[in-house]
Amino acid sequence: MIDLIFPNRSFEELRTSLLKSNLETCTLLYTKVIERSRGKRLLINGIQQVPEDAYSRRSPVTAQLHPNFIAPIIKKAEAQRLGLVFVHTHPHADGHVHFSATDDEGEFKIDRFLKDRAPSQIHASLVIGRDSVAARVIGPGEKIRVIEVGSRFRILSDDGNILSDEGIYDRQVRAFGPTGQSALKRIRVGIVGLGGTGSVIGQLLAHLGVEDYLLIDPDVIETSNLNRLIGGRVNDVGSFKVDVAARNVQEIRNEARITKIRGSVLDASVARSLTDSDFFFCCTDSHASRAVLNQLTYQYFLPSIDVGVSISASELRVSHVTGRVQMLAPGLACLTCLGLLNADAIRHEFMTPERRNADPYFTGNGGPQPAVISLNSTMASLGITMFLGAVTGIPAESRYQIYNGITGNVRSVTSSVDPICIVCSKRGALGRGNEWPLPARLK
């Protein structure tokens, strides 16, 4: 599978700009090409506007660019190891847009031109109509999914197949329609951390109709986990959490497709495996893992929802109960912007136990924290509702919520991106793909 990823609202801005004209209109996009086990991820990296004098032919039904305009663009892409997307409009097409025979003929010529001058990367073609889009490998070749990632996650390319509600989802379809239910069935969701919160997330997604999962957790179940681990049984002690979570999902959705990774996202190779998902939940309990996943989200245009619960207790008396649910995506503030990551804790958590013991600045033993299943379930449910707002379009607009368990209040928080943030701004990791290293565990 090949995905073409537009960050934030960049696709809508492009569509609006190009469809102002009643003539076919072209532009070119640069992409960073990310290899992954399930195909490729093409991250929009820049745009090359097309001036009027760059067209050799243009009408309401055709557009052709001068080779002397295209040649230096191809040269730049090859020098910088970027892919190209050749974009044009069908300004009078209603409904499902498709490539025409004229498009096919033109692409064969462009394909030969590219193979001579920029053979090292994958290049694509994108056609934009008033109601839909379609994309494929230049050639013409394999179909490409077109996705916009921001406060919403939208699969823009219409495969012409809205999935049926299958009866079991009748009440959900009444809430967000067959298109929303189809989106849930078409999306691949990752869950990092399959403990008290992640196990609830998995169960809720299965009931909603998500069928494709990537589950990541390095740990085995201990007796003390059983008070809050959904699907966990006494005889599961010693089993890996990912195995129990997978079993729980498949008991609800026996057709679910599940990939399990018994590993930690503190290892960069495990973290990058998440690029095989479309959306993921961060349900870990360490600052280091959150730092990795925070950067991964923006570096690869991969939306996530971070879920956390904190209970403060002294002498068996609870003083504070706080939960936080926050969507991370291009255009939304990250954990670094908001000062939610502790740099000293990150440094220590990346260390091996031996290095940590030898560190003169490390104090404390990081003992177990209080955990209660009802509070985990509260935050998991808020996170899932936020996910539905992003994926199905139900009117759940908040992308950052704080829960006060003492008062029972849920407060929606408005935040803005720091324009010089090292993670989520254009000056930082945003859209850099493999060009930037992820934080990784010290060996």
N, C-alpha and C positions, 0 to 999 in steps of 0.2 A: 504494500500500500504506500502511495506517495501522497503527502499532505502539503498543501501550499498555505502558509500561515500568515495572516495579516494581523498586526498588533493593534489593540485598542479600536478606534473607529476609522482606521486608515482605509479600509475597503469602501465604506460608505462615502467617505470623502472622495475617493477615486471615482466611484460610480457616478456620483453627483456631478463631478467636474467633466467627465467624459461624455455624459449623456445630455449636456447642454446643447450640443450640436445635433442637427438632423442628418448630418453626414457621418459616415463611418469614421471613427476617430481612433488613433493609435497612441500607445505609450509603451515604454519598456520598463521593466522592474528588474532590479538586481536581487539575488537571493544568496543566502548562505546555505549550503547543502549539508545536511546532517545525516550521516549514515546511521541506521539502526537495524536491529535484527528483523523487524517487520517491514522494512522498506526505507524510505527517505522522508525527511522533514525539511521543507524548503522555507526558510525564514526570510521574509521580506526585509531587504537591507537598504534599499534606496530606489529612487525613481528617476528615469530619464525622460524629461518632457520632449515632445515632438513638435517642432515649429512647423508652420504652414508650408514653408519652402522645402521641407524634408519629404513631402509626398510627391511621388511621380504620377500618381493617379488617385483620385478621391471622388466619391459620389455617395448617395444614400445607401448603396448596396455593395460598395467595394472600397478598399483603401490599399495602397501599395507604397512602400517607402523606398527612397533612393538607396542603392547599395553603398554609395559613398557616405551616407549618413549612418548606416548600420555598422560599417566596417570598424571604425574606431571604438564604438561601444563594445563590440565583440572582443576587440583587442584588450580593452580595459578589463572586461570580465575574466578573460583567460589569465591576464597578468595577476589579478587579485584573487584568483580561484573562486570566482563567483558564478552562479548560474544566472541565466536570463529568462525572463518571462515576456513573451511578445503578446501584448494586450490589444484587442480591438473591440469595437462595439458593433452590435446589430441594433441600431437605434429604433427600428420599426418592428422589432420582434416582440410579440406578446406571448405570455405563457412560458413554456419550457423552451429555452434557447438551445440551439445545437450548431455544430460546425457545418458549414455549407461545402458543396463540392468545390467552389472557388477557394475556400479556406484550405481544403485538402491540397489542392494544386499548389497554392502559395507556400504551404508548409514544407512540401517536399523540396522545394527550391531552397528555403531557409535552412532546412536540415542539412543539405549538402554543403551549404555555405559554412555552417557551424562546424561540421565534422572536419573541414579543412583548416579552420582557424581557431576553434575553441572546443577540442574534443574531450577535455578532461572533466567536464561537469555535465550535469543533466540540465536540459533546457526545456521550457514549457511554453504552452500557448494558452491564453485565457480569453474567452469571449464573454462579453457582458451585454445582457439584454435588459429591458426595463423591469422584468419580473424575476429573472433567474440568471445564473452564470453556469459556464461549463469550462473545464480545463483538462488538458491532456499533455503528455510528453510530445514535444515537437517531433513530427514524423510523417503522419500523425501516429501516436502511440498510445500507451496505457492511460486510462482515465486517472485524473488527479482530484482528490477531495480539496475543496476550497473552504477554509475555516477562518473565522474572525474571532480573536481572543482578546477580551477586555473584561468589563463588568458583566458582559454576556459572552457565552460560548455558543457560536452559531456555525453549523455546517451549512454553507451557502450553496454548494453545488447540489442540484436536485437530481437524484437518481431516478426520479419518476415513480418511486415505489413507496408510498405512505403505508406503513405497516398497519395491519388490522389490530383491533383492541383485544382480540382473542377472548372476549367475554370476561375473563378474570379481571381485566383492568377497566371494566365498564365505569366504575365510580371515579377512577382517576381521569379517564378520557372526558368525563363530564366536567372535570376541573380544568384540564389544560389541553384537551382536544387530541385527535389522533396524531397530529403532527408532533405534539409534545411527547406523547407516548412513543412515537417512532424514534425521536431523538434519544430517549433513554435506552432503547434497544440497540441503537447504532453506535453508542459511545463506549469506549473502553476506559474503565475507572481504576486507578491505582489506590491502594490504601497502604500507608507506611505506618507500622505499629498496629498490631492486632490484639492489644490488651483491652483494658476496660472501655475505652472509647472506640477504638478501631473495630472491635468485634460487634459493637452496636451498629456502627456505620455499615458494616458488611451486611448485617441482617436487614437493615432498612432498605439498602439498595436492592437486595434480592427481592424483597416484597414489592418494590416499585417497578421491577421488570428489567433492571440492568442485567445483561447476560455475559459481559466480557470484563474480566478482572485481572489485575496484577497485584499480588499480595506480597508484602515485604516485611519480614521481622526475623531477627536472629535468635530469639529466645525460646526456651522451653517453658512449659507451664509448671508453676510451683503451687503448692497447696494454698498459699496466701492469695493466689490470683483468682481462686474459684468464687469468691464473693462477688465478683464483678465481671467475669468473663462470660459473655453470652455464648451459649452452646458448649461451655466447658463442663466436664463431668469428673467425678473423683478418679475414675480410671484413666483420665487423660493426663494426669500428673506425669511429667517427664516427656510428654509429646511436644512437638513444635507447635507454636501458636498458629503459624500459617496453615498447618495441616488441619487443625481443629476449625479454624475460620473457613477454610475451603469446604470442609464437610458440612458446616452449618449453612453456607450459601447453597450448596448443591441439594441439601434436604428441602430447601424452599424452591429452588429453580434447578431441576436436575439436568437441564440442557445448558447450564452455565459453563462458559469456557474460562478456565482459571489457570494462570501461571503463578507458581509459588517460588519465591526466592528466600532461602534461609540465610540471610545476610544483613549487614548493616549499611545504611546509606552514608556512614562515615568513610566507607570505601568508595572511591569515585566511580568505579565500574558498576557497582550496585546502584548508586544514585543515578547514573546515566541510563540505566535500564528503564527508568521511568519515562524516557522519551518515547517508549513504545506504547504509552498510554495517551489518552486525550485530556485527562483531568485527574487530579489525585487529591487525596485527603492526607494531611499531616497529623498523625495522632501519636506522636512521640512525646517523650517527657524529658528531653535534654535540649540545652541551648545549642550544642554543636550540631545535632541532627537538624534542628530548625534552621540554623545558619546555612547548611548545605542546601536544604530544600527551598529556602527563601531565594537563594541565588539561582538555583536550577530553574525555578519558575520564570524568572525574568530573562535569564541567559538563553533559554530555549523556547520562549513564548509558550509555556506550558502551565495553564491555570491550576491553582490549588486552593484548598480551604484548610486553614490552620485552626485546630480545635484544642483548647486547653482548659483544665480545671485546677483550681488551687484551693485547698482547705487549710486554714491556719488554726491550730489547736494547741492549747497549753493546759497541762494537768487535766487532760481529757475533757476540756471545755472548748468548744468551737468559737472562735472570735471572728473569723472572716470566711466567707465562701464566695469565690469569684470565678467566673468562667469567661472565656473570650472565644469568639468565632470570627475569623477574618478571611475574606477572600483575597488572594494574591494573584495579580495578573497585570500585564502592561496597562498603564494608565491609572492603576490603583497603588496607593502607598504600600511600601514593603515593611517588614519587621525592623529593618535597619533604620529606615526613615523615622519610625516612631519610637526608636530607642527601646525596643522590647527584647533585645538580645544582650546578654551579659558577656562582655569580651573575655573576662577572666575565667568565667565558667566554660566558655567555648574552648579556650586554650587547654584547660585541664581535661575536659572531656575528650579532646582529640588525642591525649597522651595514652600510652600504654600504662597499665598499673605500675610497672616498674619505674617508668619515667615520672609518674605522678608521685610516687612515694619518695623519689629523690628530689622533688621540687621543693625548695625551701619556702616558696611563697604559697604553697597549698596547705590550707587548714580545713578541718571539718571532714566528716566521713560521708556526707551526702546520704544520710539514712533514709529509710522508706517514709514516704509521705502518706497522709490519710487519703483514703479513696472509698467512695460510696457509689454504688451502681446507679442510684436514682439521679445523682448529679452528673455522672458521665452520660447517662441517657438524655438528660435535659440538653446538654451541650451538643451531643450527637444529633438530636432532633433539630436544633436550631441550625446546625451545619448543613443537614440534609435539605431543610427548607430553603436555605441560601443557595444551595446547589440547584434546586428545582427552579428558583428564580433566574439563575444564570443560564440553565440549559433548556428548560421548557417554556420560559417566558411568562410563567405565572407572575402576578404583580407582587413579588417579594423583592423589594428594591434595595434593602440594606445590604451592605457588603462588609460591615464591621459592627459587631454587637458585643456589649459587655453585660454579663449577668451578675446580679447581686443576690446570692442565695439567701441572705438574711432578710432583705426587704422584699424579695421576689420580683424585683424590677429588671427588665431587659431594656437596655439603653442603646440606641443606634448612634454610632459615632461617625462624624464626618472628618476625613483627613485628606491631605493633599501630598503629592509627590514632591520630595526635595529635589530641585532641578539639578543638583550636583551630587546626588546620592551615588555611592560607589556600586550599588546593586541595581536599582530600578530606573536610573536615568540614562540618557544617551551618552553621558560621560563615563558611565560605568559599564556593568555587565550586560545591559539590556540588548538582547538580540545578537550577542557575540558568538553564540554557539560554542563550538570546540576551540575557538580562538583564545578563550580565557580558561584557565584551569579552575576546577571546582576546589573548594577546601577539602582536604583529605586527611585521613588519620595518619599520624606519624608512626613509622614502622620501627 
